[in-house]
Amino acid sequence: MTAVAVTVTVLLALAGALTLTRIIRGPSILDRAVATDVLLAVVVAAIATEAAYSRDATALPVLVVLAILGFVSSVSVARFAARKSPK
């Protein structure tokens, strides 16, 4: 079980690092917004993995709030981009 936890931790850290690279080097603001949403999904996956590994359900409200935050931010960025796009 420890090998699985280490493997998942390494993969999530790699995904977070690659996502941070896209946030920093993104050519447009929409690329950065999508990368931020992906980073939030990686954080949610990391918290959920830790909760499953420790068999502790106290992190569930945090996961729900982060999921709602990710959805609202994605919708807000999409509406902002649709309003600012040239016709």
C-alpha positions, 0 to 999 in steps of 0.5 A, a space after each residue: 500500500 505504501 508503494 501505491 501512495 508514493 506512486 500517486 504522490 509522485 504523479 500528482 506532484 508531476 501533474 502539479 508541476 506541469 500545470 504550474 509550467 503552463 500557468 507561467 508560460 501560457 500564451 493567452 489568458 484562457 490557457 492560464 485560466 484552464 491551467 488554473 482549473 486543472 491545478 485546482 482539480 489536481 489539488 482536489 485529487 490530492 486531498 481526496 487521495 490523502 483522505 482515502 489513504 488515512 480513512 478520514 472523512 473530515 476533508 469532504 466539506 473542503 472537497 465540496 467547496 473546492 469543486 464548487 469554486 472550480 465550477 464557478 471560476 470556470 463559468 466566470 472565465 468563460 463568460 468573461 472571454 465570451 464577452 471580450 471576444 471580437 465579433 
